[in-house]
């Protein structure tokens, strides 16, 4: 059984939650984001040029963190040709330069050597 003190705290928490939800519903302050990731809506609003693989809309290149992530996951992208990978690598290198991200690999093929991924 819950104590009276616990019940009071639970009621107070419910009142706070309801007030915050009502404020958001009426155009008030929105809740803070829990992560720096792009929301689905934000990702849907990006143009195709802002992706390493624009046709598939994979690997957004909107900031330094996303560029590093695109490099790290480059070998995990499936269903693309070598020509598409060449173009994506060029876009990644360009974005890396823009956001001052150091890239040690000169070619995307270097990412496949020594890893689990297999080049098709």
PyMOL CGO cylinders between C-alpha atoms (Angstrom):
from pymol import cmd
from pymol.cgo import CYLINDER

trace = [
    CYLINDER, 0.00, 0.00, 0.00, 1.11, 3.50, -0.72, 0.3, 1, 1, 1, 1, 1, 1,
    CYLINDER, 1.11, 3.50, -0.72, 1.64, 5.90, 2.11, 0.3, 1, 1, 1, 1, 1, 1,
    CYLINDER, 1.64, 5.90, 2.11, -0.16, 9.24, 2.31, 0.3, 1, 1, 1, 1, 1, 1,
    CYLINDER, -0.16, 9.24, 2.31, 3.12, 11.00, 1.46, 0.3, 1, 1, 1, 1, 1, 1,
    CYLINDER, 3.12, 11.00, 1.46, 3.49, 8.89, -1.72, 0.3, 1, 1, 1, 1, 1, 1,
    CYLINDER, 3.49, 8.89, -1.72, -0.10, 9.57, -2.72, 0.3, 1, 1, 1, 1, 1, 1,
    CYLINDER, -0.10, 9.57, -2.72, 0.39, 13.32, -2.28, 0.3, 1, 1, 1, 1, 1, 1,
    CYLINDER, 0.39, 13.32, -2.28, 3.57, 13.24, -4.39, 0.3, 1, 1, 1, 1, 1, 1,
    CYLINDER, 3.57, 13.24, -4.39, 1.79, 11.25, -7.10, 0.3, 1, 1, 1, 1, 1, 1,
    CYLINDER, 1.79, 11.25, -7.10, -1.10, 13.74, -7.21, 0.3, 1, 1, 1, 1, 1, 1,
    CYLINDER, -1.10, 13.74, -7.21, 1.35, 16.64, -7.44, 0.3, 1, 1, 1, 1, 1, 1,
    CYLINDER, 1.35, 16.64, -7.44, 3.20, 14.93, -10.31, 0.3, 1, 1, 1, 1, 1, 1,
    CYLINDER, 3.20, 14.93, -10.31, -0.07, 14.33, -12.16, 0.3, 1, 1, 1, 1, 1, 1,
    CYLINDER, -0.07, 14.33, -12.16, -1.06, 17.98, -11.78, 0.3, 1, 1, 1, 1, 1, 1,
    CYLINDER, -1.06, 17.98, -11.78, 2.32, 19.10, -13.16, 0.3, 1, 1, 1, 1, 1, 1,
    CYLINDER, 2.32, 19.10, -13.16, 2.06, 16.70, -16.10, 0.3, 1, 1, 1, 1, 1, 1,
    CYLINDER, 2.06, 16.70, -16.10, -1.46, 17.83, -16.94, 0.3, 1, 1, 1, 1, 1, 1,
    CYLINDER, -1.46, 17.83, -16.94, -0.45, 21.49, -16.76, 0.3, 1, 1, 1, 1, 1, 1,
    CYLINDER, -0.45, 21.49, -16.76, 2.55, 20.91, -19.04, 0.3, 1, 1, 1, 1, 1, 1,
    CYLINDER, 2.55, 20.91, -19.04, 0.44, 18.94, -21.52, 0.3, 1, 1, 1, 1, 1, 1,
    CYLINDER, 0.44, 18.94, -21.52, -2.23, 21.63, -21.56, 0.3, 1, 1, 1, 1, 1, 1,
    CYLINDER, -2.23, 21.63, -21.56, 0.36, 24.36, -22.10, 0.3, 1, 1, 1, 1, 1, 1,
    CYLINDER, 0.36, 24.36, -22.10, 1.84, 22.48, -25.08, 0.3, 1, 1, 1, 1, 1, 1,
    CYLINDER, 1.84, 22.48, -25.08, -1.62, 21.92, -26.55, 0.3, 1, 1, 1, 1, 1, 1,
    CYLINDER, -1.62, 21.92, -26.55, -2.32, 25.65, -26.36, 0.3, 1, 1, 1, 1, 1, 1,
    CYLINDER, -2.32, 25.65, -26.36, 0.89, 26.78, -28.02, 0.3, 1, 1, 1, 1, 1, 1,
    CYLINDER, 0.89, 26.78, -28.02, 2.94, 27.06, -24.88, 0.3, 1, 1, 1, 1, 1, 1,
    CYLINDER, 2.94, 27.06, -24.88, 6.47, 25.96, -24.24, 0.3, 1, 1, 1, 1, 1, 1,
    CYLINDER, 6.47, 25.96, -24.24, 7.31, 22.63, -25.85, 0.3, 1, 1, 1, 1, 1, 1,
    CYLINDER, 7.31, 22.63, -25.85, 9.09, 19.94, -23.92, 0.3, 1, 1, 1, 1, 1, 1,
    CYLINDER, 9.09, 19.94, -23.92, 12.86, 19.77, -24.28, 0.3, 1, 1, 1, 1, 1, 1,
    CYLINDER, 12.86, 19.77, -24.28, 14.25, 17.25, -26.73, 0.3, 1, 1, 1, 1, 1, 1,
    CYLINDER, 14.25, 17.25, -26.73, 15.93, 14.23, -25.22, 0.3, 1, 1, 1, 1, 1, 1,
    CYLINDER, 15.93, 14.23, -25.22, 18.39, 13.69, -28.04, 0.3, 1, 1, 1, 1, 1, 1,
    CYLINDER, 18.39, 13.69, -28.04, 20.25, 15.58, -30.72, 0.3, 1, 1, 1, 1, 1, 1,
    CYLINDER, 20.25, 15.58, -30.72, 18.98, 13.27, -33.46, 0.3, 1, 1, 1, 1, 1, 1,
    CYLINDER, 18.98, 13.27, -33.46, 16.82, 14.58, -36.25, 0.3, 1, 1, 1, 1, 1, 1,
    CYLINDER, 16.82, 14.58, -36.25, 13.15, 13.93, -35.70, 0.3, 1, 1, 1, 1, 1, 1,
    CYLINDER, 13.15, 13.93, -35.70, 11.26, 12.09, -38.42, 0.3, 1, 1, 1, 1, 1, 1,
    CYLINDER, 11.26, 12.09, -38.42, 9.54, 15.32, -39.41, 0.3, 1, 1, 1, 1, 1, 1,
    CYLINDER, 9.54, 15.32, -39.41, 12.88, 17.16, -39.64, 0.3, 1, 1, 1, 1, 1, 1,
    CYLINDER, 12.88, 17.16, -39.64, 14.37, 14.34, -41.70, 0.3, 1, 1, 1, 1, 1, 1,
    CYLINDER, 14.37, 14.34, -41.70, 11.35, 14.38, -44.03, 0.3, 1, 1, 1, 1, 1, 1,
    CYLINDER, 11.35, 14.38, -44.03, 11.83, 18.12, -44.55, 0.3, 1, 1, 1, 1, 1, 1,
    CYLINDER, 11.83, 18.12, -44.55, 15.44, 17.72, -45.74, 0.3, 1, 1, 1, 1, 1, 1,
    CYLINDER, 15.44, 17.72, -45.74, 16.11, 17.96, -49.44, 0.3, 1, 1, 1, 1, 1, 1,
    CYLINDER, 16.11, 17.96, -49.44, 17.65, 14.99, -51.24, 0.3, 1, 1, 1, 1, 1, 1,
    CYLINDER, 17.65, 14.99, -51.24, 20.94, 16.91, -51.58, 0.3, 1, 1, 1, 1, 1, 1,
    CYLINDER, 20.94, 16.91, -51.58, 21.43, 16.70, -47.81, 0.3, 1, 1, 1, 1, 1, 1,
    CYLINDER, 21.43, 16.70, -47.81, 21.79, 12.90, -47.81, 0.3, 1, 1, 1, 1, 1, 1,
    CYLINDER, 21.79, 12.90, -47.81, 24.83, 10.82, -48.70, 0.3, 1, 1, 1, 1, 1, 1,
    CYLINDER, 24.83, 10.82, -48.70, 22.50, 8.46, -50.57, 0.3, 1, 1, 1, 1, 1, 1,
    CYLINDER, 22.50, 8.46, -50.57, 19.78, 10.80, -51.88, 0.3, 1, 1, 1, 1, 1, 1,
    CYLINDER, 19.78, 10.80, -51.88, 17.74, 8.20, -53.78, 0.3, 1, 1, 1, 1, 1, 1,
    CYLINDER, 17.74, 8.20, -53.78, 17.38, 6.08, -50.65, 0.3, 1, 1, 1, 1, 1, 1,
    CYLINDER, 17.38, 6.08, -50.65, 17.38, 9.15, -48.33, 0.3, 1, 1, 1, 1, 1, 1,
    CYLINDER, 17.38, 9.15, -48.33, 19.98, 7.48, -46.14, 0.3, 1, 1, 1, 1, 1, 1,
    CYLINDER, 19.98, 7.48, -46.14, 22.70, 9.08, -44.03, 0.3, 1, 1, 1, 1, 1, 1,
    CYLINDER, 22.70, 9.08, -44.03, 21.83, 12.78, -43.61, 0.3, 1, 1, 1, 1, 1, 1,
    CYLINDER, 21.83, 12.78, -43.61, 24.80, 15.17, -43.74, 0.3, 1, 1, 1, 1, 1, 1,
    CYLINDER, 24.80, 15.17, -43.74, 23.43, 18.11, -41.76, 0.3, 1, 1, 1, 1, 1, 1,
    CYLINDER, 23.43, 18.11, -41.76, 26.21, 18.57, -39.18, 0.3, 1, 1, 1, 1, 1, 1,
    CYLINDER, 26.21, 18.57, -39.18, 29.56, 17.17, -38.05, 0.3, 1, 1, 1, 1, 1, 1,
    CYLINDER, 29.56, 17.17, -38.05, 27.97, 14.46, -35.91, 0.3, 1, 1, 1, 1, 1, 1,
    CYLINDER, 27.97, 14.46, -35.91, 25.89, 13.18, -38.84, 0.3, 1, 1, 1, 1, 1, 1,
    CYLINDER, 25.89, 13.18, -38.84, 28.93, 13.23, -41.14, 0.3, 1, 1, 1, 1, 1, 1,
    CYLINDER, 28.93, 13.23, -41.14, 30.93, 11.11, -38.68, 0.3, 1, 1, 1, 1, 1, 1,
    CYLINDER, 30.93, 11.11, -38.68, 27.97, 8.76, -38.35, 0.3, 1, 1, 1, 1, 1, 1,
    CYLINDER, 27.97, 8.76, -38.35, 27.64, 8.46, -42.15, 0.3, 1, 1, 1, 1, 1, 1,
    CYLINDER, 27.64, 8.46, -42.15, 31.30, 7.46, -42.39, 0.3, 1, 1, 1, 1, 1, 1,
    CYLINDER, 31.30, 7.46, -42.39, 30.97, 4.95, -39.56, 0.3, 1, 1, 1, 1, 1, 1,
    CYLINDER, 30.97, 4.95, -39.56, 27.88, 3.33, -41.10, 0.3, 1, 1, 1, 1, 1, 1,
    CYLINDER, 27.88, 3.33, -41.10, 28.90, 3.63, -44.75, 0.3, 1, 1, 1, 1, 1, 1,
    CYLINDER, 28.90, 3.63, -44.75, 29.55, -0.10, -45.11, 0.3, 1, 1, 1, 1, 1, 1,
    CYLINDER, 29.55, -0.10, -45.11, 26.14, -0.94, -43.61, 0.3, 1, 1, 1, 1, 1, 1,
    CYLINDER, 26.14, -0.94, -43.61, 24.13, 0.65, -46.42, 0.3, 1, 1, 1, 1, 1, 1,
    CYLINDER, 24.13, 0.65, -46.42, 22.67, -2.08, -48.58, 0.3, 1, 1, 1, 1, 1, 1,
    CYLINDER, 22.67, -2.08, -48.58, 21.13, -2.10, -52.03, 0.3, 1, 1, 1, 1, 1, 1,
    CYLINDER, 21.13, -2.10, -52.03, 23.36, 0.53, -53.65, 0.3, 1, 1, 1, 1, 1, 1,
    CYLINDER, 23.36, 0.53, -53.65, 25.78, 0.21, -56.54, 0.3, 1, 1, 1, 1, 1, 1,
    CYLINDER, 25.78, 0.21, -56.54, 29.47, 1.06, -56.51, 0.3, 1, 1, 1, 1, 1, 1,
    CYLINDER, 29.47, 1.06, -56.51, 28.72, 4.15, -58.63, 0.3, 1, 1, 1, 1, 1, 1,
    CYLINDER, 28.72, 4.15, -58.63, 26.22, 5.33, -56.01, 0.3, 1, 1, 1, 1, 1, 1,
    CYLINDER, 26.22, 5.33, -56.01, 28.79, 4.70, -53.29, 0.3, 1, 1, 1, 1, 1, 1,
    CYLINDER, 28.79, 4.70, -53.29, 31.33, 6.77, -55.26, 0.3, 1, 1, 1, 1, 1, 1,
    CYLINDER, 31.33, 6.77, -55.26, 28.89, 9.69, -55.44, 0.3, 1, 1, 1, 1, 1, 1,
    CYLINDER, 28.89, 9.69, -55.44, 27.94, 9.30, -51.77, 0.3, 1, 1, 1, 1, 1, 1,
    CYLINDER, 27.94, 9.30, -51.77, 31.59, 9.25, -50.73, 0.3, 1, 1, 1, 1, 1, 1,
    CYLINDER, 31.59, 9.25, -50.73, 32.16, 12.48, -52.66, 0.3, 1, 1, 1, 1, 1, 1,
    CYLINDER, 32.16, 12.48, -52.66, 29.20, 14.09, -50.85, 0.3, 1, 1, 1, 1, 1, 1,
    CYLINDER, 29.20, 14.09, -50.85, 30.49, 12.85, -47.48, 0.3, 1, 1, 1, 1, 1, 1,
    CYLINDER, 30.49, 12.85, -47.48, 33.98, 14.22, -48.16, 0.3, 1, 1, 1, 1, 1, 1,
    CYLINDER, 33.98, 14.22, -48.16, 32.48, 17.57, -49.14, 0.3, 1, 1, 1, 1, 1, 1,
    CYLINDER, 32.48, 17.57, -49.14, 30.32, 17.70, -46.00, 0.3, 1, 1, 1, 1, 1, 1,
    CYLINDER, 30.32, 17.70, -46.00, 33.31, 16.66, -43.87, 0.3, 1, 1, 1, 1, 1, 1,
    CYLINDER, 33.31, 16.66, -43.87, 35.29, 19.58, -45.24, 0.3, 1, 1, 1, 1, 1, 1,
    CYLINDER, 35.29, 19.58, -45.24, 32.36, 21.94, -44.61, 0.3, 1, 1, 1, 1, 1, 1,
    CYLINDER, 32.36, 21.94, -44.61, 31.94, 20.82, -40.99, 0.3, 1, 1, 1, 1, 1, 1,
    CYLINDER, 31.94, 20.82, -40.99, 35.69, 20.43, -40.34, 0.3, 1, 1, 1, 1, 1, 1,
    CYLINDER, 35.69, 20.43, -40.34, 35.60, 16.65, -39.83, 0.3, 1, 1, 1, 1, 1, 1,
    CYLINDER, 35.60, 16.65, -39.83, 38.87, 14.84, -40.42, 0.3, 1, 1, 1, 1, 1, 1,
    CYLINDER, 38.87, 14.84, -40.42, 38.57, 11.83, -42.74, 0.3, 1, 1, 1, 1, 1, 1,
    CYLINDER, 38.57, 11.83, -42.74, 41.58, 9.53, -42.86, 0.3, 1, 1, 1, 1, 1, 1,
    CYLINDER, 41.58, 9.53, -42.86, 40.23, 7.19, -45.55, 0.3, 1, 1, 1, 1, 1, 1,
    CYLINDER, 40.23, 7.19, -45.55, 40.85, 8.40, -49.10, 0.3, 1, 1, 1, 1, 1, 1,
    CYLINDER, 40.85, 8.40, -49.10, 38.35, 6.01, -50.65, 0.3, 1, 1, 1, 1, 1, 1,
    CYLINDER, 38.35, 6.01, -50.65, 35.21, 4.32, -49.41, 0.3, 1, 1, 1, 1, 1, 1,
    CYLINDER, 35.21, 4.32, -49.41, 36.76, 1.00, -50.36, 0.3, 1, 1, 1, 1, 1, 1,
    CYLINDER, 36.76, 1.00, -50.36, 39.18, 1.40, -47.45, 0.3, 1, 1, 1, 1, 1, 1,
    CYLINDER, 39.18, 1.40, -47.45, 36.22, 1.25, -45.07, 0.3, 1, 1, 1, 1, 1, 1,
    CYLINDER, 36.22, 1.25, -45.07, 35.48, -2.31, -46.21, 0.3, 1, 1, 1, 1, 1, 1,
    CYLINDER, 35.48, -2.31, -46.21, 38.98, -3.67, -45.61, 0.3, 1, 1, 1, 1, 1, 1,
    CYLINDER, 38.98, -3.67, -45.61, 39.40, -5.39, -42.29, 0.3, 1, 1, 1, 1, 1, 1,
    CYLINDER, 39.40, -5.39, -42.29, 35.76, -5.06, -41.25, 0.3, 1, 1, 1, 1, 1, 1,
    CYLINDER, 35.76, -5.06, -41.25, 32.83, -7.44, -41.13, 0.3, 1, 1, 1, 1, 1, 1,
    CYLINDER, 32.83, -7.44, -41.13, 31.16, -5.97, -44.18, 0.3, 1, 1, 1, 1, 1, 1,
    CYLINDER, 31.16, -5.97, -44.18, 31.74, -7.57, -47.54, 0.3, 1, 1, 1, 1, 1, 1,
    CYLINDER, 31.74, -7.57, -47.54, 31.98, -5.58, -50.75, 0.3, 1, 1, 1, 1, 1, 1,
    CYLINDER, 31.98, -5.58, -50.75, 29.69, -6.96, -53.42, 0.3, 1, 1, 1, 1, 1, 1,
]
cmd.load_cgo(trace, "trace")
